[in-house]
Amino acid sequence: MKVLILLRGLPGAGKSTLAGILSENRYPVYSVDDYFTDPETGTYTFKHNENHLAYQQCETNTQNAMEDGHSKIFVHNTFTLQWEMEPYFKLAAKHQYAIHVVTVENYHGGENIHGIPREQLEKMAAKYPLRLL
């Protein structure tokens, strides 16, 4: 069985940490943040005008991992809006992956590493869709 697992949640919820734990360093893990993170220093530098490139890179990496036949793939992004998950639903269907969406909540007091102010986090939380059925 091939599985795509989308981890969604607000910044600081622990998506990156959970993805690392669940992947057991055996399965691919991708995020939009990868684009903005220097692989040598780990420094994160967000560039709003390149955000579309970050989304594309994350989708392309996921597609490549599917084409390589990985049995599990993890993608951790905020996914605050439904349309942000749609490309992954389509990829999963195309490559015959079961898909699971896991909402990660901050019960551990984690801080977002991107310096997003609390009022912005509250705005993000207000538009967060929950699928009840």
Contacts in CASP RR format, 6 or more apart in sequence:
PFRMAT RR
TARGET T0000
AUTHOR 0000-0000-0000
METHOD contacts of the structure
MODEL  1
MKVLILLRGLPGAGKSTLAGILSENRYPVYSVDDYFTDPETGTYTFKHNE
NHLAYQQCETNTQNAMEDGHSKIFVHNTFTLQWEMEPYFKLAAKHQYAIH
VVTVENYHGGENIHGIPREQLEKMAAKYPLRLL
1 71 0 8 1.000
1 98 0 8 1.000
2 66 0 8 1.000
2 69 0 8 1.000
2 70 0 8 1.000
2 71 0 8 1.000
2 72 0 8 1.000
2 95 0 8 1.000
2 96 0 8 1.000
2 97 0 8 1.000
2 98 0 8 1.000
3 71 0 8 1.000
3 72 0 8 1.000
3 73 0 8 1.000
3 97 0 8 1.000
3 98 0 8 1.000
3 99 0 8 1.000
3 100 0 8 1.000
4 62 0 8 1.000
4 66 0 8 1.000
4 72 0 8 1.000
4 73 0 8 1.000
4 75 0 8 1.000
4 88 0 8 1.000
4 91 0 8 1.000
4 92 0 8 1.000
4 97 0 8 1.000
4 98 0 8 1.000
4 99 0 8 1.000
4 100 0 8 1.000
5 22 0 8 1.000
5 72 0 8 1.000
5 73 0 8 1.000
5 74 0 8 1.000
5 75 0 8 1.000
5 99 0 8 1.000
5 100 0 8 1.000
5 102 0 8 1.000
6 75 0 8 1.000
6 76 0 8 1.000
6 77 0 8 1.000
6 79 0 8 1.000
6 85 0 8 1.000
6 88 0 8 1.000
6 99 0 8 1.000
6 100 0 8 1.000
6 101 0 8 1.000
6 102 0 8 1.000
7 15 0 8 1.000
7 18 0 8 1.000
7 19 0 8 1.000
7 74 0 8 1.000
7 75 0 8 1.000
7 76 0 8 1.000
7 77 0 8 1.000
7 102 0 8 1.000
7 104 0 8 1.000
8 15 0 8 1.000
8 76 0 8 1.000
8 77 0 8 1.000
8 78 0 8 1.000
8 79 0 8 1.000
8 80 0 8 1.000
8 85 0 8 1.000
8 101 0 8 1.000
8 102 0 8 1.000
8 103 0 8 1.000
8 104 0 8 1.000
9 15 0 8 1.000
9 78 0 8 1.000
9 79 0 8 1.000
9 80 0 8 1.000
9 103 0 8 1.000
9 104 0 8 1.000
9 105 0 8 1.000
9 128 0 8 1.000
10 78 0 8 1.000
10 80 0 8 1.000
10 106 0 8 1.000
10 112 0 8 1.000
10 121 0 8 1.000
10 124 0 8 1.000
10 125 0 8 1.000
10 128 0 8 1.000
11 78 0 8 1.000
11 112 0 8 1.000
11 113 0 8 1.000
11 114 0 8 1.000
11 115 0 8 1.000
11 116 0 8 1.000
11 121 0 8 1.000
11 124 0 8 1.000
12 106 0 8 1.000
12 110 0 8 1.000
12 111 0 8 1.000
12 112 0 8 1.000
12 113 0 8 1.000
13 104 0 8 1.000
13 105 0 8 1.000
13 106 0 8 1.000
13 110 0 8 1.000
14 104 0 8 1.000
14 106 0 8 1.000
14 108 0 8 1.000
14 110 0 8 1.000
15 31 0 8 1.000
15 76 0 8 1.000
15 77 0 8 1.000
15 78 0 8 1.000
15 104 0 8 1.000
16 31 0 8 1.000
16 33 0 8 1.000
16 76 0 8 1.000
18 76 0 8 1.000
18 102 0 8 1.000
18 104 0 8 1.000
19 29 0 8 1.000
19 31 0 8 1.000
19 74 0 8 1.000
19 75 0 8 1.000
19 76 0 8 1.000
20 29 0 8 1.000
20 74 0 8 1.000
22 74 0 8 1.000
23 29 0 8 1.000
23 72 0 8 1.000
23 74 0 8 1.000
27 70 0 8 1.000
27 71 0 8 1.000
27 72 0 8 1.000
27 73 0 8 1.000
27 74 0 8 1.000
28 61 0 8 1.000
28 62 0 8 1.000
28 65 0 8 1.000
28 70 0 8 1.000
28 73 0 8 1.000
28 74 0 8 1.000
29 73 0 8 1.000
29 74 0 8 1.000
29 75 0 8 1.000
29 76 0 8 1.000
30 58 0 8 1.000
30 61 0 8 1.000
30 62 0 8 1.000
30 65 0 8 1.000
30 73 0 8 1.000
30 74 0 8 1.000
30 75 0 8 1.000
30 76 0 8 1.000
31 58 0 8 1.000
31 75 0 8 1.000
31 76 0 8 1.000
31 77 0 8 1.000
32 51 0 8 1.000
32 54 0 8 1.000
32 55 0 8 1.000
32 57 0 8 1.000
32 58 0 8 1.000
32 77 0 8 1.000
33 44 0 8 1.000
33 54 0 8 1.000
33 77 0 8 1.000
34 54 0 8 1.000
34 57 0 8 1.000
34 58 0 8 1.000
34 61 0 8 1.000
35 50 0 8 1.000
35 53 0 8 1.000
35 54 0 8 1.000
35 57 0 8 1.000
35 58 0 8 1.000
36 44 0 8 1.000
36 45 0 8 1.000
36 46 0 8 1.000
36 47 0 8 1.000
36 50 0 8 1.000
36 54 0 8 1.000
37 43 0 8 1.000
37 44 0 8 1.000
38 44 0 8 1.000
38 45 0 8 1.000
44 113 0 8 1.000
44 114 0 8 1.000
46 114 0 8 1.000
55 84 0 8 1.000
58 75 0 8 1.000
58 77 0 8 1.000
59 87 0 8 1.000
59 88 0 8 1.000
59 91 0 8 1.000
62 73 0 8 1.000
62 75 0 8 1.000
62 88 0 8 1.000
62 91 0 8 1.000
63 91 0 8 1.000
63 95 0 8 1.000
65 73 0 8 1.000
66 73 0 8 1.000
66 91 0 8 1.000
66 92 0 8 1.000
66 94 0 8 1.000
66 95 0 8 1.000
66 97 0 8 1.000
67 95 0 8 1.000
69 95 0 8 1.000
73 97 0 8 1.000
75 88 0 8 1.000
76 104 0 8 1.000
77 84 0 8 1.000
78 84 0 8 1.000
78 124 0 8 1.000
79 85 0 8 1.000
79 101 0 8 1.000
80 124 0 8 1.000
80 127 0 8 1.000
80 128 0 8 1.000
80 129 0 8 1.000
81 127 0 8 1.000
81 129 0 8 1.000
82 129 0 8 1.000
85 101 0 8 1.000
88 99 0 8 1.000
89 99 0 8 1.000
91 97 0 8 1.000
92 98 0 8 1.000
92 99 0 8 1.000
101 131 0 8 1.000
103 130 0 8 1.000
112 121 0 8 1.000
END
